Amino acid sequence: MSRRVLVVGAGMVGTTCAQRLARDGFDVTIIERDEERARQLLDQLDVQVVAGNGSSIPVLREAGLDEDCLLLAVTDSDEVNMITALVAGTAFRVKTQVVRLRSDEYRENIEELGSFWPGKTHGISPDRVAADRVTALLRVPHALDVAELLGGRVVVAGFRIEENSPFAGRTLAELGAEARGERFLVAAIWRMDRVLIPEGSTRLEPRDILYFSCLPGQLPAIVRRLGYTWDPERRVVVGGGGHVGRMVARAALGMGLRVAVIEHDRASAERLALELERALVLHGEVTDEELLLEAGIERASTYVAATGDQERNLLSSVLAKRLGTPRVIPLVDHPAYLAVAEATGIDAVVSPRLATVSALLRFVRGGHVEETASLLHELVEVSVVEIDASSPLAGRTLAEASLPAGVLVTAIARDGDVLVPGGRDRALPGDRVVVFSLAETMDAAARALRLDGGAR
């Protein structure tokens, strides 16, 4: 796996990727068209910065692009990213490049065009990634954060412990002894703005957020043991009929839910009404209380704020909460707005930026890493790793593997079955394992597991 990464575009996604990769010891170079922004990055980040057009051959050459360098084309322009990928593939023969593309048509085009040069070219849609994250939340009542892995056969879900929860004041060892043979794994705890990797003696406190790694069929029992009722979604209101909102509404309809969509642009609302025949589509502003009531917000189990305006998403979520919606899911990217969401009691926030970074990191981690998701505002990383004969895990029990501190194996997939393991279980060559890690220890875990195959 190459340790050199070239990031084209220093927007929120590009900057976040560069920060993560530099922290993990990668040799990172950023190309940024705006010279003032490029100067700021030199002061802010421990990376190389080249000011210029990322689709220009001389600029790419100045940045050190060659066939062994991983290219991330993540500007805000689909067209610029497309041209950058074409130039990198044809003129530099880059082996692996990942292209951020909002348009489904462009994403299909770039993967087809990639067949004309050596190496692999992958298109990623931030809107699709965000919509998938919201849809995963809709499948798990009361969850604040959800990641689905191994095609949905493993779920990592975060739940808050309320004051009256049966978990409050108990240790994990005590709770495990009461599990009646049903094995579940608490992989991390979010407490007072920090992440804990728990042990059996860890005593749980009200307001903790517990992250479980489990099989989907175990979720109802976990939810009930936490003191909640297992009440699957019934009615969802989606604020915003743009690309993300449309995909979420379509997925919710496919789950058999009642769906209402609010769209501020009349022409877009009319198109949505034709496209989503079983949904109620209303024209107006998501911050209009009367319109929210007309959409049935007080009867909805979840409100999804998916407009392109983060402030409107936050404001309408607060309003929906006040009108009686149990769970609200705003799309918010800016770190300051994420803090505001937490301060106002909004827990289930989806950040398209962080979700996209998670998707991008899969291609950086190496040949044996098949999936990656970031949780807890990037503080935790969960990955699916293929085990081969050279892996230190192969044939050993997990207790014998001596993984770095802060790293857990939370599931093992073998021959179509998935196991939530204990210390006596073994990973065998050909298995795929779910590795749960603090973000700062993921690179150490990758080195310990020898995940240094060729970039995908």
C-alpha positions in Angstrom: 0.0 0.0 0.0 1.4 3.4 -1.0 2.0 5.8 1.9 1.7 8.8 -0.5 -1.7 10.4 -1.1 -2.5 13.4 -3.3 -5.8 15.2 -2.3 -7.2 17.5 -5.0 -9.5 20.1 -3.4 -9.3 21.5 0.1 -12.9 21.9 0.9 -14.3 20.3 4.1 -14.0 16.7 2.7 -10.5 17.2 1.4 -9.2 19.0 4.5 -10.7 16.3 6.8 -9.1 13.5 4.7 -5.8 15.3 4.8 -5.9 15.8 8.5 -6.8 12.1 9.2 -4.2 10.7 6.8 -1.4 13.0 8.1 -2.2 12.0 11.6 -1.9 8.4 10.6 1.6 8.9 9.1 0.8 9.2 5.4 2.7 11.5 3.2 0.0 13.9 2.1 0.0 16.6 -0.5 -3.0 18.9 -1.2 -3.7 20.8 -4.4 -5.9 23.8 -3.9 -6.9 26.4 -6.5 -7.4 29.3 -4.1 -4.0 30.7 -3.2 -5.2 32.3 0.0 -6.7 29.0 1.1 -3.5 27.2 0.2 -1.5 29.6 2.4 -3.8 28.9 5.3 -3.4 25.2 4.9 0.3 25.5 5.1 -0.1 27.1 8.6 -2.8 24.7 9.8 -1.8 21.2 8.6 1.3 19.1 8.6 1.1 18.4 4.8 2.5 19.7 1.6 0.4 22.2 -0.3 0.5 23.1 -4.0 -1.5 26.1 -5.2 -3.1 25.5 -8.7 -5.6 23.7 -10.8 -5.8 20.1 -9.8 -6.7 19.0 -13.3 -3.6 20.6 -14.9 -0.8 18.2 -15.9 2.1 20.6 -14.8 0.4 21.1 -11.4 -0.1 17.4 -10.8 3.5 16.8 -11.8 4.6 19.5 -9.4 2.6 17.8 -6.6 4.5 14.6 -7.3 1.7 12.5 -8.8 2.9 9.2 -10.2 1.4 5.7 -10.7 2.0 4.6 -7.1 0.4 7.7 -5.5 -3.2 7.3 -4.3 -5.3 10.2 -5.8 -8.4 11.6 -4.1 -10.3 14.0 -6.4 -12.7 15.7 -3.9 -13.3 19.3 -5.1 -16.9 20.6 -5.0 -17.1 20.4 -8.8 -18.0 17.1 -10.4 -16.6 18.3 -13.7 -13.2 19.2 -12.2 -13.0 15.9 -10.5 -13.9 14.0 -13.7 -11.2 15.9 -15.7 -8.7 15.3 -12.9 -9.4 11.5 -13.0 -9.1 11.4 -16.8 -5.7 13.2 -16.7 -4.4 11.1 -13.8 -5.5 7.9 -15.4 -4.2 8.6 -18.9 -1.1 10.8 -18.4 0.1 9.4 -15.1 -1.2 5.9 -15.2 -2.3 6.1 -11.5 -3.1 2.7 -10.1 -5.8 3.9 -7.6 -8.0 7.0 -7.6 -11.2 7.9 -5.9 -13.5 10.5 -7.3 -16.1 12.5 -5.5 -19.2 12.8 -7.8 -22.7 13.9 -6.8 -24.2 13.0 -10.1 -25.2 9.4 -10.5 -24.7 9.7 -14.3 -21.1 11.0 -13.8 -20.3 8.2 -11.3 -21.4 5.6 -13.8 -19.4 7.4 -16.6 -16.2 7.6 -14.6 -16.2 3.9 -13.7 -16.8 3.0 -17.4 -14.1 5.4 -18.5 -11.7 3.9 -15.9 -11.6 0.7 -18.0 -9.6 2.6 -20.6 -6.5 3.0 -18.4 -4.7 0.7 -16.0 -5.5 0.7 -12.3 -8.8 1.2 -10.6 -11.1 4.3 -10.5 -13.8 4.5 -7.9 -16.7 7.0 -7.8 -18.2 8.1 -4.5 -21.4 10.0 -4.1 -21.6 12.1 -0.8 -25.4 12.2 -1.2 -25.7 8.5 -1.5 -23.4 7.8 1.4 -25.4 10.3 3.6 -28.7 8.8 2.5 -27.5 5.3 3.3 -26.5 6.4 6.8 -29.9 8.0 7.4 -31.6 4.8 6.1 -29.6 2.7 8.5 -30.8 4.9 11.4 -34.4 4.4 10.3 -34.0 0.6 10.7 -32.9 0.9 14.4 -35.4 2.6 16.8 -33.8 4.9 19.4 -30.3 4.6 17.9 -28.2 7.7 17.8 -25.6 6.4 15.4 -25.6 3.3 13.1 -23.2 1.7 10.8 -24.0 -1.4 8.8 -21.2 -3.8 7.8 -20.9 -7.0 5.8 -23.9 -6.3 3.8 -26.0 -5.5 6.8 -25.1 -8.7 8.6 -23.3 -6.8 11.4 -24.7 -3.6 12.9 -22.8 -1.1 15.1 -25.4 1.0 16.9 -25.1 3.7 19.6 -27.8 4.1 22.3 -28.0 6.6 25.2 -28.5 5.2 28.7 -31.3 7.1 30.3 -31.6 7.8 34.1 -34.2 5.0 34.5 -32.4 2.5 32.3 -31.7 -1.0 33.8 -28.1 -0.5 32.6 -27.5 2.6 34.7 -25.1 1.9 37.6 -24.3 -1.6 36.5 -21.0 -3.1 35.3 -20.7 -4.8 32.0 -19.7 -8.0 33.7 -22.9 -8.0 35.7 -25.0 -7.3 32.6 -23.1 -10.0 30.6 -23.9 -12.6 33.4 -27.6 -11.8 32.9 -27.5 -12.2 29.1 -28.8 -15.8 29.3 -26.3 -17.1 26.7 -27.0 -14.3 24.2 -23.7 -12.7 23.3 -23.5 -9.0 22.6 -20.5 -6.8 22.7 -20.2 -3.2 23.9 -17.3 -2.0 21.8 -17.1 1.6 23.0 -18.6 4.2 25.4 -19.0 7.9 24.8 -18.8 9.7 28.2 -18.3 13.4 28.8 -16.8 14.1 25.4 -14.4 11.2 25.5 -14.3 7.6 24.2 -13.8 4.7 26.6 -12.9 1.2 25.4 -14.8 -0.8 28.1 -13.8 -3.7 30.3 -15.9 -6.0 32.4 -15.5 -3.8 35.4 -16.6 -0.6 33.6 -19.7 0.8 35.5 -22.2 2.5 33.2 -23.5 5.9 34.0 -26.7 7.8 32.9 -26.1 9.8 29.7 -23.4 7.4 28.5 -23.8 6.4 24.9 -23.1 2.7 24.4 -21.9 1.3 21.0 -23.0 -2.3 20.5 -21.6 -4.5 17.8 -24.2 -7.2 17.1 -26.2 -9.2 14.6 -29.4 -7.4 13.4 -31.6 -10.0 15.1 -30.1 -9.1 18.5 -31.2 -5.5 18.3 -34.7 -5.9 19.7 -33.4 -7.6 22.8 -30.7 -5.0 23.3 -33.2 -2.1 22.9 -35.6 -3.7 25.4 -32.8 -4.4 27.9 -31.8 -0.7 27.7 -35.3 0.1 28.9 -36.7 1.3 25.5 -39.6 -0.3 23.6 -38.9 -1.9 20.3 -41.2 0.3 18.2 -40.1 0.2 14.5 -40.6 3.3 12.4 -44.1 4.0 11.2 -44.2 7.5 9.8 -41.3 9.7 8.6 -41.3 13.3 7.6 -38.4 14.3 5.3 -37.6 18.0 5.2 -36.0 18.8 1.8 -36.7 17.0 -1.5 -33.2 17.3 -2.9 -31.0 14.4 -3.9 -30.5 13.1 -0.3 -34.1 13.7 0.8 -35.4 12.0 -2.3 -33.2 8.9 -1.7 -34.2 8.7 1.9 -37.9 9.0 1.1 -37.6 6.3 -1.6 -35.9 4.0 0.9 -38.4 4.7 3.6 -41.3 3.9 1.2 -39.5 0.6 0.4 -39.5 -0.2 4.1 -43.2 0.2 4.1 -43.3 3.5 6.1 -45.7 6.4 5.6 -43.7 9.2 4.2 -44.3 13.0 3.9 -41.8 15.3 2.1 -41.6 19.1 2.4 -39.9 20.8 -0.6 -39.5 24.6 -0.9 -39.2 24.7 -4.7 -42.6 24.3 -6.3 -41.4 22.7 -9.6 -39.3 20.2 -7.6 -42.2 19.4 -5.3 -44.4 18.7 -8.3 -41.8 16.4 -9.8 -41.4 14.6 -6.5 -45.2 14.1 -6.2 -45.1 12.3 -9.5 -42.0 10.3 -8.7 -43.0 9.3 -5.1 -46.7 8.3 -5.7 -47.3 6.9 -2.2 -45.7 9.8 -0.4 -47.4 13.0 0.7 -45.4 15.9 -0.9 -46.0 19.4 0.4 -44.6 22.7 -1.1 -43.2 25.1 1.5 -40.6 25.8 4.1 -39.4 23.2 6.6 -39.4 25.9 9.3 -43.1 26.6 8.8 -44.8 25.1 11.9 -48.2 24.9 10.2 -46.7 23.0 7.3 -44.9 20.6 9.6 -48.2 19.9 11.3 -49.9 19.3 8.0 -47.2 16.8 7.2 -48.1 14.9 10.4 -45.0 15.8 12.4 -46.7 15.2 15.7 -47.5 11.6 14.6 -44.1 10.9 13.0 -41.6 8.7 14.7 -38.7 10.5 13.0 -38.0 13.8 11.2 -35.1 13.9 8.7 -33.8 17.4 7.9 -32.1 17.0 4.5 -32.2 20.4 2.9 -29.0 21.9 1.6 -29.0 24.6 4.3 -27.5 23.4 7.6 -29.0 26.2 9.7 -32.5 25.4 8.3 -31.9 21.7 9.1 -31.0 22.5 12.7 -33.8 25.0 13.2 -36.5 22.7 11.7 -35.2 19.8 13.8 -35.5 21.8 17.0 -39.1 22.8 15.9 -40.0 19.2 15.1 -38.7 18.1 18.5 -40.8 20.7 20.2 -43.9 19.6 18.2 -43.5 16.0 19.6 -41.3 14.1 17.2 -39.3 11.5 19.3 -36.3 11.4 17.0 -34.8 14.0 14.6 -32.0 13.5 12.2 -30.5 16.7 10.7 -27.8 16.7 8.1 -25.1 18.9 9.5 -21.4 19.2 8.4 -19.9 22.2 10.0 -18.1 21.4 13.4 -19.7 24.4 15.1 -23.2 23.3 14.0 -22.5 19.7 15.2 -21.7 21.2 18.7 -24.9 23.3 18.5 -26.9 20.1 17.7 -25.5 18.3 20.8 -26.2 21.4 23.0 -29.9 21.5 21.9 -30.4 17.7 22.6 -30.2 16.5 19.0 -28.2 13.3 19.1 -28.7 11.5 15.8 -26.8 13.8 13.5 -25.6 12.7 10.1 -22.6 14.5 8.6 -22.3 13.9 4.8 -18.7 15.2 5.1 -17.7 12.6 7.7 -19.6 9.8 6.0 -17.8 10.6 2.8 -14.4 10.6 4.5 -15.3 7.1 5.9 -16.0 5.9 2.5 -12.8 7.3 1.1 -10.6 5.8 3.8 -11.5 2.3 2.7 -9.3 2.8 -0.3 -6.5 4.2 1.7 -6.2 1.5 4.4 -5.0 -1.2 2.0 -5.8 -4.3 0.1 -7.3 -6.3 3.0 -9.6 -3.6 4.3 -13.0 -4.0 2.6 -15.2 -1.5 4.4 -14.6 1.5 6.8 -17.0 3.6 8.8 -16.2 6.5 11.2 -18.3 7.0 14.3 -18.4 9.4 17.2 -17.3 12.4 15.1 -14.3 10.5 13.7 -13.0 9.4 17.1 -13.8 5.7 16.4 -13.2 3.7 13.2 -14.8 0.3 12.4 -13.5 -1.7 9.5 -14.0 -5.0 7.8 -10.7 -6.8 7.3 -9.9 -9.9 5.3 -7.7 -12.4 7.1 -5.0 -14.3 5.2 -2.4 -16.8 6.3 0.2 -14.2 7.1 -2.1 -12.3 9.6 -1.2 -12.5 13.3 -4.8 -13.3 13.9 -4.8 -16.4 11.7 -5.4 -19.5 13.7 -4.9 -17.8 17.1 -7.6 -17.1 19.7 -8.4 -13.5 20.1 -6.9 -13.6 23.6 -3.6 -14.7 22.1 -3.5 -12.2 19.3 -2.2 -9.3 21.5 -3.9 -6.6 19.5 -2.9 -3.0 20.3 -4.7 -1.2 23.1 -8.0 0.3 22.0 -8.5 -2.3 19.2 -11.3 -5.0 19.4 -12.4 -7.7 17.0 -16.2 -7.5 17.3 -17.4 -10.0 14.7 -16.1 -12.9 12.5 -17.7 -13.8 9.2 -17.0 -17.4 7.9 -18.8 -19.5 5.3 -21.9 -17.3 5.3 -22.2 -17.2 9.1 -21.4 -14.3 11.4 -20.2 -14.8 15.0 -19.9 -12.2 17.8 -16.7 -13.6 19.3 -15.2 -14.0 22.7 -11.6 -14.3 23.7 -11.5 -18.0 23.0 -12.7 -17.7 19.4 -10.3 -17.9 16.5 -10.0 -16.1 13.2 -9.0 -18.4 10.3 -7.5 -17.5 6.8 -10.4 -16.5 4.6 -12.4 -15.0 7.4 -13.5 -11.4 7.4 -13.4 -9.7 10.8 -14.9 -6.5 12.0 -12.2 -4.4 13.8 -13.3 -1.7 16.1 -10.6 0.9 17.0 -10.0 4.3 18.3 -9.2 6.4 15.2 -5.7 7.3 16.5 -4.9 3.6 16.9 -6.3 2.3 13.5 -3.0 2.8 11.7 -1.2 0.9 14.5 -3.8 -1.8 14.2 -3.3 -1.9 10.5 0.5 -2.4 11.0 -0.1 -5.0 13.7 -2.4 -7.0 11.4 0.0 -6.5 8.4 -2.7 -4.8 6.3 -0.1 -3.6 3.8 -1.4 -5.2 0.6 -1.7 -3.2 -2.6 -4.2 -0.3 -2.6 -7.6 -1.4 -3.8 
